[in-house]
Amino acid sequence: MSFNDYVKFVTQQVVLKMDEPKKMKQAKKAQRKQERLPFQFQAFGLIPLGLSLFWRKRISRKHNQ
């Protein structure tokens, strides 16, 4: 891909974003926000998930005995 092709592609994408109605932009933003993982999982990966599952399982075992 030559530099001119790249500039043309980027320009097209920018124009498409600018022509998008405000309502559609807000709807897309809200949808992305809903689909996002909680911060602790996003920042630290699976370690907090594993620890929280372990802790919940431990607590439920104590209550069942």
mmCIF file of the N, C-alpha and C atoms, coordinates in Angstrom:
data_MODEL
# 
_entry.id   MODEL 
# 
loop_
_atom_site.group_PDB 
_atom_site.id 
_atom_site.type_symbol 
_atom_site.label_atom_id 
_atom_site.label_alt_id 
_atom_site.label_comp_id 
_atom_site.label_asym_id 
_atom_site.label_entity_id 
_atom_site.label_seq_id 
_atom_site.pdbx_PDB_ins_code 
_atom_site.Cartn_x 
_atom_site.Cartn_y 
_atom_site.Cartn_z 
_atom_site.occupancy 
_atom_site.B_iso_or_equiv 
_atom_site.pdbx_formal_charge 
_atom_site.auth_seq_id 
_atom_site.auth_comp_id 
_atom_site.auth_asym_id 
_atom_site.auth_atom_id 
_atom_site.pdbx_PDB_model_num 
ATOM 1   N N  . MET A 1 1  ? 0.849   -1.173  0.000  1.00 0.00 ? 1  MET A N  1 
ATOM 2   C CA . MET A 1 1  ? 0.000   0.000   0.000  1.00 0.00 ? 1  MET A CA 1 
ATOM 3   C C  . MET A 1 1  ? 0.896   1.238   0.000  1.00 0.00 ? 1  MET A C  1 
ATOM 4   N N  . SER A 1 2  ? 0.705   2.094   -0.938 1.00 0.00 ? 2  SER A N  1 
ATOM 5   C CA . SER A 1 2  ? 1.520   3.304   -1.014 1.00 0.00 ? 2  SER A CA 1 
ATOM 6   C C  . SER A 1 2  ? 0.997   4.358   -0.034 1.00 0.00 ? 2  SER A C  1 
ATOM 7   N N  . PHE A 1 3  ? 1.789   5.350   0.161  1.00 0.00 ? 3  PHE A N  1 
ATOM 8   C CA . PHE A 1 3  ? 1.438   6.421   1.096  1.00 0.00 ? 3  PHE A CA 1 
ATOM 9   C C  . PHE A 1 3  ? 0.184   7.160   0.642  1.00 0.00 ? 3  PHE A C  1 
ATOM 10  N N  . ASN A 1 4  ? 0.046   7.371   -0.657 1.00 0.00 ? 4  ASN A N  1 
ATOM 11  C CA . ASN A 1 4  ? -1.135  8.072   -1.176 1.00 0.00 ? 4  ASN A CA 1 
ATOM 12  C C  . ASN A 1 4  ? -2.410  7.280   -0.914 1.00 0.00 ? 4  ASN A C  1 
ATOM 13  N N  . ASP A 1 5  ? -2.339  5.962   -1.057 1.00 0.00 ? 5  ASP A N  1 
ATOM 14  C CA . ASP A 1 5  ? -3.503  5.122   -0.766 1.00 0.00 ? 5  ASP A CA 1 
ATOM 15  C C  . ASP A 1 5  ? -3.884  5.217   0.707  1.00 0.00 ? 5  ASP A C  1 
ATOM 16  N N  . TYR A 1 6  ? -2.869  5.222   1.543  1.00 0.00 ? 6  TYR A N  1 
ATOM 17  C CA . TYR A 1 6  ? -3.112  5.318   2.978  1.00 0.00 ? 6  TYR A CA 1 
ATOM 18  C C  . TYR A 1 6  ? -3.770  6.656   3.334  1.00 0.00 ? 6  TYR A C  1 
ATOM 19  N N  . VAL A 1 7  ? -3.275  7.740   2.783  1.00 0.00 ? 7  VAL A N  1 
ATOM 20  C CA . VAL A 1 7  ? -3.845  9.065   3.046  1.00 0.00 ? 7  VAL A CA 1 
ATOM 21  C C  . VAL A 1 7  ? -5.280  9.125   2.549  1.00 0.00 ? 7  VAL A C  1 
ATOM 22  N N  . LYS A 1 8  ? -5.540  8.541   1.405  1.00 0.00 ? 8  LYS A N  1 
ATOM 23  C CA . LYS A 1 8  ? -6.900  8.524   0.847  1.00 0.00 ? 8  LYS A CA 1 
ATOM 24  C C  . LYS A 1 8  ? -7.842  7.744   1.768  1.00 0.00 ? 8  LYS A C  1 
ATOM 25  N N  . PHE A 1 9  ? -7.396  6.597   2.245  1.00 0.00 ? 9  PHE A N  1 
ATOM 26  C CA . PHE A 1 9  ? -8.201  5.775   3.153  1.00 0.00 ? 9  PHE A CA 1 
ATOM 27  C C  . PHE A 1 9  ? -8.512  6.533   4.450  1.00 0.00 ? 9  PHE A C  1 
ATOM 28  N N  . VAL A 1 10 ? -7.495  7.133   5.041  1.00 0.00 ? 10 VAL A N  1 
ATOM 29  C CA . VAL A 1 10 ? -7.682  7.870   6.297  1.00 0.00 ? 10 VAL A CA 1 
ATOM 30  C C  . VAL A 1 10 ? -8.635  9.040   6.084  1.00 0.00 ? 10 VAL A C  1 
ATOM 31  N N  . THR A 1 11 ? -8.480  9.733   4.986  1.00 0.00 ? 11 THR A N  1 
ATOM 32  C CA . THR A 1 11 ? -9.362  10.863  4.685  1.00 0.00 ? 11 THR A CA 1 
ATOM 33  C C  . THR A 1 11 ? -10.808 10.407  4.547  1.00 0.00 ? 11 THR A C  1 
ATOM 34  N N  . GLN A 1 12 ? -11.031 9.297   3.870  1.00 0.00 ? 12 GLN A N  1 
ATOM 35  C CA . GLN A 1 12 ? -12.394 8.767   3.724  1.00 0.00 ? 12 GLN A CA 1 
ATOM 36  C C  . GLN A 1 12 ? -12.996 8.424   5.081  1.00 0.00 ? 12 GLN A C  1 
ATOM 37  N N  . GLN A 1 13 ? -12.201 7.806   5.949  1.00 0.00 ? 13 GLN A N  1 
ATOM 38  C CA . GLN A 1 13 ? -12.704 7.427   7.261  1.00 0.00 ? 13 GLN A CA 1 
ATOM 39  C C  . GLN A 1 13 ? -13.052 8.662   8.095  1.00 0.00 ? 13 GLN A C  1 
ATOM 40  N N  . VAL A 1 14 ? -12.232 9.684   8.022  1.00 0.00 ? 14 VAL A N  1 
ATOM 41  C CA . VAL A 1 14 ? -12.488 10.918  8.776  1.00 0.00 ? 14 VAL A CA 1 
ATOM 42  C C  . VAL A 1 14 ? -13.767 11.582  8.283  1.00 0.00 ? 14 VAL A C  1 
ATOM 43  N N  . VAL A 1 15 ? -13.949 11.618  6.973  1.00 0.00 ? 15 VAL A N  1 
ATOM 44  C CA . VAL A 1 15 ? -15.154 12.233  6.411  1.00 0.00 ? 15 VAL A CA 1 
ATOM 45  C C  . VAL A 1 15 ? -16.397 11.453  6.820  1.00 0.00 ? 15 VAL A C  1 
ATOM 46  N N  . LEU A 1 16 ? -16.313 10.125  6.824  1.00 0.00 ? 16 LEU A N  1 
ATOM 47  C CA . LEU A 1 16 ? -17.453 9.311   7.252  1.00 0.00 ? 16 LEU A CA 1 
ATOM 48  C C  . LEU A 1 16 ? -17.815 9.594   8.712  1.00 0.00 ? 16 LEU A C  1 
ATOM 49  N N  . LYS A 1 17 ? -16.794 9.714   9.559  1.00 0.00 ? 17 LYS A N  1 
ATOM 50  C CA . LYS A 1 17 ? -17.042 10.018  10.978 1.00 0.00 ? 17 LYS A CA 1 
ATOM 51  C C  . LYS A 1 17 ? -17.671 11.399  11.157 1.00 0.00 ? 17 LYS A C  1 
ATOM 52  N N  . MET A 1 18 ? -17.205 12.355  10.377 1.00 0.00 ? 18 MET A N  1 
ATOM 53  C CA . MET A 1 18 ? -17.727 13.717  10.510 1.00 0.00 ? 18 MET A CA 1 
ATOM 54  C C  . MET A 1 18 ? -19.163 13.825  10.003 1.00 0.00 ? 18 MET A C  1 
ATOM 55  N N  . ASP A 1 19 ? -19.523 13.037  9.001  1.00 0.00 ? 19 ASP A N  1 
ATOM 56  C CA . ASP A 1 19 ? -20.872 13.090  8.440  1.00 0.00 ? 19 ASP A CA 1 
ATOM 57  C C  . ASP A 1 19 ? -21.898 12.317  9.250  1.00 0.00 ? 19 ASP A C  1 
ATOM 58  N N  . GLU A 1 20 ? -21.455 11.534  10.214 1.00 0.00 ? 20 GLU A N  1 
ATOM 59  C CA . GLU A 1 20 ? -22.352 10.725  11.023 1.00 0.00 ? 20 GLU A CA 1 
ATOM 60  C C  . GLU A 1 20 ? -23.201 11.631  11.921 1.00 0.00 ? 20 GLU A C  1 
ATOM 61  N N  . PRO A 1 21 ? -24.515 11.363  12.012 1.00 0.00 ? 21 PRO A N  1 
ATOM 62  C CA . PRO A 1 21 ? -25.369 12.183  12.885 1.00 0.00 ? 21 PRO A CA 1 
ATOM 63  C C  . PRO A 1 21 ? -24.976 12.033  14.366 1.00 0.00 ? 21 PRO A C  1 
ATOM 64  N N  . LYS A 1 22 ? -25.263 13.059  15.129 1.00 0.00 ? 22 LYS A N  1 
ATOM 65  C CA . LYS A 1 22 ? -24.892 13.082  16.544 1.00 0.00 ? 22 LYS A CA 1 
ATOM 66  C C  . LYS A 1 22 ? -25.569 11.950  17.323 1.00 0.00 ? 22 LYS A C  1 
ATOM 67  N N  . LYS A 1 23 ? -26.811 11.645  16.984 1.00 0.00 ? 23 LYS A N  1 
ATOM 68  C CA . LYS A 1 23 ? -27.541 10.578  17.681 1.00 0.00 ? 23 LYS A CA 1 
ATOM 69  C C  . LYS A 1 23 ? -26.843 9.232   17.488 1.00 0.00 ? 23 LYS A C  1 
ATOM 70  N N  . MET A 1 24 ? -26.364 8.963   16.271 1.00 0.00 ? 24 MET A N  1 
ATOM 71  C CA . MET A 1 24 ? -25.677 7.692   16.009 1.00 0.00 ? 24 MET A CA 1 
ATOM 72  C C  . MET A 1 24 ? -24.368 7.611   16.782 1.00 0.00 ? 24 MET A C  1 
ATOM 73  N N  . LYS A 1 25 ? -23.653 8.739   16.886 1.00 0.00 ? 25 LYS A N  1 
ATOM 74  C CA . LYS A 1 25 ? -22.404 8.765   17.643 1.00 0.00 ? 25 LYS A CA 1 
ATOM 75  C C  . LYS A 1 25 ? -22.663 8.460   19.112 1.00 0.00 ? 25 LYS A C  1 
ATOM 76  N N  . GLN A 1 26 ? -23.725 9.061   19.664 1.00 0.00 ? 26 GLN A N  1 
ATOM 77  C CA . GLN A 1 26 ? -24.060 8.837   21.064 1.00 0.00 ? 26 GLN A CA 1 
ATOM 78  C C  . GLN A 1 26 ? -24.477 7.395   21.305 1.00 0.00 ? 26 GLN A C  1 
ATOM 79  N N  . ALA A 1 27 ? -25.229 6.813   20.360 1.00 0.00 ? 27 ALA A N  1 
ATOM 80  C CA . ALA A 1 27 ? -25.666 5.425   20.510 1.00 0.00 ? 27 ALA A CA 1 
ATOM 81  C C  . ALA A 1 27 ? -24.474 4.478   20.472 1.00 0.00 ? 27 ALA A C  1 
ATOM 82  N N  . LYS A 1 28 ? -23.539 4.710   19.565 1.00 0.00 ? 28 LYS A N  1 
ATOM 83  C CA . LYS A 1 28 ? -22.346 3.862   19.487 1.00 0.00 ? 28 LYS A CA 1 
ATOM 84  C C  . LYS A 1 28 ? -21.511 3.972   20.752 1.00 0.00 ? 28 LYS A C  1 
ATOM 85  N N  . LYS A 1 29 ? -21.388 5.196   21.282 1.00 0.00 ? 29 LYS A N  1 
ATOM 86  C CA . LYS A 1 29 ? -20.606 5.415   22.494 1.00 0.00 ? 29 LYS A CA 1 
ATOM 87  C C  . LYS A 1 29 ? -21.233 4.679   23.674 1.00 0.00 ? 29 LYS A C  1 
ATOM 88  N N  . ALA A 1 30 ? -22.548 4.749   23.789 1.00 0.00 ? 30 ALA A N  1 
ATOM 89  C CA . ALA A 1 30 ? -23.248 4.061   24.878 1.00 0.00 ? 30 ALA A CA 1 
ATOM 90  C C  . ALA A 1 30 ? -23.098 2.547   24.755 1.00 0.00 ? 30 ALA A C  1 
ATOM 91  N N  . GLN A 1 31 ? -23.154 2.043   23.543 1.00 0.00 ? 31 GLN A N  1 
ATOM 92  C CA . GLN A 1 31 ? -23.012 0.603   23.330 1.00 0.00 ? 31 GLN A CA 1 
ATOM 93  C C  . GLN A 1 31 ? -21.601 0.143   23.700 1.00 0.00 ? 31 GLN A C  1 
ATOM 94  N N  . ARG A 1 32 ? -20.576 0.898   23.302 1.00 0.00 ? 32 ARG A N  1 
ATOM 95  C CA . ARG A 1 32 ? -19.204 0.541   23.654 1.00 0.00 ? 32 ARG A CA 1 
ATOM 96  C C  . ARG A 1 32 ? -19.003 0.570   25.166 1.00 0.00 ? 32 ARG A C  1 
ATOM 97  N N  . LYS A 1 33 ? -19.630 1.534   25.822 1.00 0.00 ? 33 LYS A N  1 
ATOM 98  C CA . LYS A 1 33 ? -19.496 1.649   27.273 1.00 0.00 ? 33 LYS A CA 1 
ATOM 99  C C  . LYS A 1 33 ? -20.127 0.449   27.973 1.00 0.00 ? 33 LYS A C  1 
ATOM 100 N N  . GLN A 1 34 ? -21.265 -0.033  27.450 1.00 0.00 ? 34 GLN A N  1 
ATOM 101 C CA . GLN A 1 34 ? -21.929 -1.199  28.035 1.00 0.00 ? 34 GLN A CA 1 
ATOM 102 C C  . GLN A 1 34 ? -21.100 -2.464  27.861 1.00 0.00 ? 34 GLN A C  1 
ATOM 103 N N  . GLU A 1 35 ? -20.451 -2.605  26.717 1.00 0.00 ? 35 GLU A N  1 
ATOM 104 C CA . GLU A 1 35 ? -19.710 -3.819  26.413 1.00 0.00 ? 35 GLU A CA 1 
ATOM 105 C C  . GLU A 1 35 ? -18.349 -3.875  27.101 1.00 0.00 ? 35 GLU A C  1 
ATOM 106 N N  . ARG A 1 36 ? -17.890 -2.761  27.626 1.00 0.00 ? 36 ARG A N  1 
ATOM 107 C CA . ARG A 1 36 ? -16.573 -2.708  28.243 1.00 0.00 ? 36 ARG A CA 1 
ATOM 108 C C  . ARG A 1 36 ? -16.544 -3.519  29.537 1.00 0.00 ? 36 ARG A C  1 
ATOM 109 N N  . LEU A 1 37 ? -15.426 -4.183  29.789 1.00 0.00 ? 37 LEU A N  1 
ATOM 110 C CA . LEU A 1 37 ? -15.242 -4.926  31.022 1.00 0.00 ? 37 LEU A CA 1 
ATOM 111 C C  . LEU A 1 37 ? -15.028 -3.965  32.187 1.00 0.00 ? 37 LEU A C  1 
ATOM 112 N N  . PRO A 1 38 ? -15.311 -4.407  33.412 1.00 0.00 ? 38 PRO A N  1 
ATOM 113 C CA . PRO A 1 38 ? -15.019 -3.564  34.567 1.00 0.00 ? 38 PRO A CA 1 
ATOM 114 C C  . PRO A 1 38 ? -13.520 -3.219  34.622 1.00 0.00 ? 38 PRO A C  1 
ATOM 115 N N  . PHE A 1 39 ? -13.186 -2.110  35.255 1.00 0.00 ? 39 PHE A N  1 
ATOM 116 C CA . PHE A 1 39 ? -11.814 -1.621  35.251 1.00 0.00 ? 39 PHE A CA 1 
ATOM 117 C C  . PHE A 1 39 ? -10.828 -2.642  35.805 1.00 0.00 ? 39 PHE A C  1 
ATOM 118 N N  . GLN A 1 40 ? -11.186 -3.330  36.880 1.00 0.00 ? 40 GLN A N  1 
ATOM 119 C CA . GLN A 1 40 ? -10.222 -4.252  37.485 1.00 0.00 ? 40 GLN A CA 1 
ATOM 120 C C  . GLN A 1 40 ? -9.834  -5.377  36.530 1.00 0.00 ? 40 GLN A C  1 
ATOM 121 N N  . PHE A 1 41 ? -10.760 -5.846  35.708 1.00 0.00 ? 41 PHE A N  1 
ATOM 122 C CA . PHE A 1 41 ? -10.440 -6.898  34.755 1.00 0.00 ? 41 PHE A CA 1 
ATOM 123 C C  . PHE A 1 41 ? -9.706  -6.332  33.546 1.00 0.00 ? 41 PHE A C  1 
ATOM 124 N N  . GLN A 1 42 ? -10.056 -5.123  33.161 1.00 0.00 ? 42 GLN A N  1 
ATOM 125 C CA . GLN A 1 42 ? -9.432  -4.481  32.016 1.00 0.00 ? 42 GLN A CA 1 
ATOM 126 C C  . GLN A 1 42 ? -7.964  -4.159  32.329 1.00 0.00 ? 42 GLN A C  1 
ATOM 127 N N  . ALA A 1 43 ? -7.676  -3.736  33.542 1.00 0.00 ? 43 ALA A N  1 
ATOM 128 C CA . ALA A 1 43 ? -6.335  -3.305  33.892 1.00 0.00 ? 43 ALA A CA 1 
ATOM 129 C C  . ALA A 1 43 ? -5.427  -4.468  34.291 1.00 0.00 ? 43 ALA A C  1 
ATOM 130 N N  . PHE A 1 44 ? -5.979  -5.471  34.961 1.00 0.00 ? 44 PHE A N  1 
ATOM 131 C CA . PHE A 1 44 ? -5.128  -6.503  35.538 1.00 0.00 ? 44 PHE A CA 1 
ATOM 132 C C  . PHE A 1 44 ? -5.366  -7.902  34.967 1.00 0.00 ? 44 PHE A C  1 
ATOM 133 N N  . GLY A 1 45 ? -6.276  -8.063  34.035 1.00 0.00 ? 45 GLY A N  1 
ATOM 134 C CA . GLY A 1 45 ? -6.478  -9.349  33.392 1.00 0.00 ? 45 GLY A CA 1 
ATOM 135 C C  . GLY A 1 45 ? -7.294  -10.325 34.214 1.00 0.00 ? 45 GLY A C  1 
ATOM 136 N N  . LEU A 1 46 ? -6.906  -11.577 34.149 1.00 0.00 ? 46 LEU A N  1 
ATOM 137 C CA . LEU A 1 46 ? -7.691  -12.634 34.774 1.00 0.00 ? 46 LEU A CA 1 
ATOM 138 C C  . LEU A 1 46 ? -7.377  -12.857 36.250 1.00 0.00 ? 46 LEU A C  1 
ATOM 139 N N  . ILE A 1 47 ? -6.349  -12.240 36.762 1.00 0.00 ? 47 ILE A N  1 
ATOM 140 C CA . ILE A 1 47 ? -5.990  -12.457 38.169 1.00 0.00 ? 47 ILE A CA 1 
ATOM 141 C C  . ILE A 1 47 ? -7.114  -12.014 39.106 1.00 0.00 ? 47 ILE A C  1 
ATOM 142 N N  . PRO A 1 48 ? -7.686  -10.823 38.965 1.00 0.00 ? 48 PRO A N  1 
ATOM 143 C CA . PRO A 1 48 ? -8.790  -10.446 39.862 1.00 0.00 ? 48 PRO A CA 1 
ATOM 144 C C  . PRO A 1 48 ? -10.007 -11.360 39.705 1.00 0.00 ? 48 PRO A C  1 
ATOM 145 N N  . LEU A 1 49 ? -10.272 -11.789 38.476 1.00 0.00 ? 49 LEU A N  1 
ATOM 146 C CA . LEU A 1 49 ? -11.393 -12.696 38.262 1.00 0.00 ? 49 LEU A CA 1 
ATOM 147 C C  . LEU A 1 49 ? -11.172 -14.001 39.014 1.00 0.00 ? 49 LEU A C  1 
ATOM 148 N N  . GLY A 1 50 ? -9.989  -14.564 38.889 1.00 0.00 ? 50 GLY A N  1 
ATOM 149 C CA . GLY A 1 50 ? -9.678  -15.814 39.585 1.00 0.00 ? 50 GLY A CA 1 
ATOM 150 C C  . GLY A 1 50 ? -9.764  -15.668 41.083 1.00 0.00 ? 50 GLY A C  1 
ATOM 151 N N  . LEU A 1 51 ? -9.231  -14.562 41.589 1.00 0.00 ? 51 LEU A N  1 
ATOM 152 C CA . LEU A 1 51 ? -9.287  -14.338 43.037 1.00 0.00 ? 51 LEU A CA 1 
ATOM 153 C C  . LEU A 1 51 ? -10.720 -14.162 43.528 1.00 0.00 ? 51 LEU A C  1 
ATOM 154 N N  . SER A 1 52 ? -11.532 -13.432 42.773 1.00 0.00 ? 52 SER A N  1 
ATOM 155 C CA . SER A 1 52 ? -12.919 -13.226 43.206 1.00 0.00 ? 52 SER A CA 1 
ATOM 156 C C  . SER A 1 52 ? -13.708 -14.536 43.167 1.00 0.00 ? 52 SER A C  1 
ATOM 157 N N  . LEU A 1 53 ? -13.473 -15.360 42.147 1.00 0.00 ? 53 LEU A N  1 
ATOM 158 C CA . LEU A 1 53 ? -14.155 -16.657 42.091 1.00 0.00 ? 53 LEU A CA 1 
ATOM 159 C C  . LEU A 1 53 ? -13.723 -17.552 43.249 1.00 0.00 ? 53 LEU A C  1 
ATOM 160 N N  . PHE A 1 54 ? -12.435 -17.563 43.545 1.00 0.00 ? 54 PHE A N  1 
ATOM 161 C CA . PHE A 1 54 ? -11.916 -18.352 44.665 1.00 0.00 ? 54 PHE A CA 1 
ATOM 162 C C  . PHE A 1 54 ? -12.537 -17.891 45.970 1.00 0.00 ? 54 PHE A C  1 
ATOM 163 N N  . TRP A 1 55 ? -12.606 -16.566 46.162 1.00 0.00 ? 55 TRP A N  1 
ATOM 164 C CA . TRP A 1 55 ? -13.141 -16.026 47.406 1.00 0.00 ? 55 TRP A CA 1 
ATOM 165 C C  . TRP A 1 55 ? -14.623 -16.351 47.564 1.00 0.00 ? 55 TRP A C  1 
ATOM 166 N N  . ARG A 1 56 ? -15.387 -16.204 46.470 1.00 0.00 ? 56 ARG A N  1 
ATOM 167 C CA . ARG A 1 56 ? -16.821 -16.534 46.536 1.00 0.00 ? 56 ARG A CA 1 
ATOM 168 C C  . ARG A 1 56 ? -17.041 -18.002 46.865 1.00 0.00 ? 56 ARG A C  1 
ATOM 169 N N  . LYS A 1 57 ? -16.251 -18.867 46.253 1.00 0.00 ? 57 LYS A N  1 
ATOM 170 C CA . LYS A 1 57 ? -16.387 -20.300 46.497 1.00 0.00 ? 57 LYS A CA 1 
ATOM 171 C C  . LYS A 1 57 ? -16.053 -20.627 47.954 1.00 0.00 ? 57 LYS A C  1 
ATOM 172 N N  . ARG A 1 58 ? -15.032 -19.984 48.483 1.00 0.00 ? 58 ARG A N  1 
ATOM 173 C CA . ARG A 1 58 ? -14.625 -20.194 49.865 1.00 0.00 ? 58 ARG A CA 1 
ATOM 174 C C  . ARG A 1 58 ? -15.725 -19.759 50.829 1.00 0.00 ? 58 ARG A C  1 
ATOM 175 N N  . ILE A 1 59 ? -16.320 -18.600 50.553 1.00 0.00 ? 59 ILE A N  1 
ATOM 176 C CA . ILE A 1 59 ? -17.384 -18.083 51.406 1.00 0.00 ? 59 ILE A CA 1 
ATOM 177 C C  . ILE A 1 59 ? -18.618 -18.980 51.346 1.00 0.00 ? 59 ILE A C  1 
ATOM 178 N N  . SER A 1 60 ? -18.971 -19.450 50.146 1.00 0.00 ? 60 SER A N  1 
ATOM 179 C CA . SER A 1 60 ? -20.148 -20.301 50.033 1.00 0.00 ? 60 SER A CA 1 
ATOM 180 C C  . SER A 1 60 ? -19.944 -21.640 50.733 1.00 0.00 ? 60 SER A C  1 
ATOM 181 N N  . ARG A 1 61 ? -18.733 -22.140 50.751 1.00 0.00 ? 61 ARG A N  1 
ATOM 182 C CA . ARG A 1 61 ? -18.446 -23.400 51.471 1.00 0.00 ? 61 ARG A CA 1 
ATOM 183 C C  . ARG A 1 61 ? -18.632 -23.207 52.964 1.00 0.00 ? 61 ARG A C  1 
ATOM 184 N N  . LYS A 1 62 ? -18.211 -22.057 53.488 1.00 0.00 ? 62 LYS A N  1 
ATOM 185 C CA . LYS A 1 62 ? -18.365 -21.786 54.924 1.00 0.00 ? 62 LYS A CA 1 
ATOM 186 C C  . LYS A 1 62 ? -19.835 -21.707 55.325 1.00 0.00 ? 62 LYS A C  1 
ATOM 187 N N  . HIS A 1 63 ? -20.659 -21.124 54.477 1.00 0.00 ? 63 HIS A N  1 
ATOM 188 C CA . HIS A 1 63 ? -22.085 -20.975 54.790 1.00 0.00 ? 63 HIS A CA 1 
ATOM 189 C C  . HIS A 1 63 ? -22.834 -22.294 54.661 1.00 0.00 ? 63 HIS A C  1 
ATOM 190 N N  . ASN A 1 64 ? -22.367 -23.197 53.829 1.00 0.00 ? 64 ASN A N  1 
ATOM 191 C CA . ASN A 1 64 ? -23.045 -24.465 53.631 1.00 0.00 ? 64 ASN A CA 1 
ATOM 192 C C  . ASN A 1 64 ? -22.740 -25.474 54.734 1.00 0.00 ? 64 ASN A C  1 
ATOM 193 N N  . GLN A 1 65 ? -21.667 -25.281 55.470 1.00 0.00 ? 65 GLN A N  1 
ATOM 194 C CA . GLN A 1 65 ? -21.299 -26.247 56.510 1.00 0.00 ? 65 GLN A CA 1 
ATOM 195 C C  . GLN A 1 65 ? -22.045 -26.047 57.768 1.00 0.00 ? 65 GLN A C  1 
# 
